[in-house]
């Protein structure tokens, strides 16, 4: 699994919230594996979970991503 963390981190850093199925597709993992990898990354960085529309597939479900602070 650790070799796929780079793919998941890259997807999350794009600033768009994705469902676990789409994260898994990008990392070539099942949604369960994607969830485990995101949980593992969450031990190091702050990953937000929201129920909203996935940026990739459009399904309204639990999504994950990284929120960036806005500057003025």
C-alpha positions as CSV (number, residue, x, y, z in Angstrom):
1,X,0.0,0.0,0.0
2,X,2.7,2.7,0.8
3,X,3.8,2.8,-2.9
4,X,0.2,4.0,-3.8
5,X,0.2,6.8,-1.2
6,X,2.0,9.1,-3.6
7,X,-0.9,8.8,-6.1
8,X,-3.5,9.4,-3.4
9,X,-1.6,12.3,-1.9
10,X,-1.3,13.9,-5.4
11,X,-5.0,13.5,-6.0
12,X,-5.9,15.1,-2.6
13,X,-3.4,18.0,-3.1
14,X,-5.3,19.0,-6.2
15,X,-7.8,20.7,-3.9
16,X,-10.8,18.8,-5.1
17,X,-12.9,16.5,-3.0
18,X,-13.1,12.9,-4.3
19,X,-15.1,9.9,-3.2
20,X,-13.3,6.7,-2.1
21,X,-14.2,4.9,-5.3
22,X,-12.5,7.6,-7.4
23,X,-9.5,7.8,-5.1
24,X,-9.2,4.1,-5.4
25,X,-9.5,4.2,-9.2
26,X,-6.6,6.7,-9.4
27,X,-4.5,4.6,-7.1
28,X,-5.6,1.2,-8.5
29,X,-7.0,0.2,-5.2
30,X,-10.5,-1.0,-4.1
31,X,-12.5,1.6,-2.2
32,X,-11.6,-0.2,1.1
33,X,-7.9,0.0,0.3
34,X,-8.3,3.7,-0.7
35,X,-10.0,4.4,2.7
36,X,-7.2,2.6,4.6
37,X,-4.6,4.6,2.6
38,X,-6.4,7.9,3.3
39,X,-6.6,7.0,7.0
40,X,-2.9,6.2,7.0
41,X,-2.1,9.6,5.4
42,X,-4.5,11.2,7.9
43,X,-2.0,10.4,10.6
44,X,0.4,12.9,9.1
45,X,-1.7,15.5,7.3
46,X,-5.2,16.9,7.9
47,X,-7.6,15.4,5.5
48,X,-11.2,16.7,5.6
49,X,-14.2,14.4,5.0
50,X,-17.4,15.9,3.6
51,X,-20.7,14.6,2.3
52,X,-20.8,16.4,-1.1
53,X,-20.6,15.8,-4.8
54,X,-17.4,14.0,-5.9
55,X,-15.5,16.2,-8.3
56,X,-14.7,13.3,-10.6
57,X,-17.8,11.1,-10.8
58,X,-20.5,13.6,-9.6
59,X,-22.0,11.2,-7.0
60,X,-23.1,12.8,-3.8
61,X,-21.4,10.7,-1.1
62,X,-18.6,10.9,1.5
63,X,-15.6,12.6,-0.1
64,X,-12.1,13.4,1.1
65,X,-9.7,16.2,0.3
66,X,-7.5,18.9,1.7
67,X,-8.9,22.4,2.3
68,X,-6.5,25.3,1.8
69,X,-6.8,28.5,3.7
70,X,-7.7,31.5,1.7
71,X,-5.5,34.6,1.9
72,X,-6.6,38.1,1.6
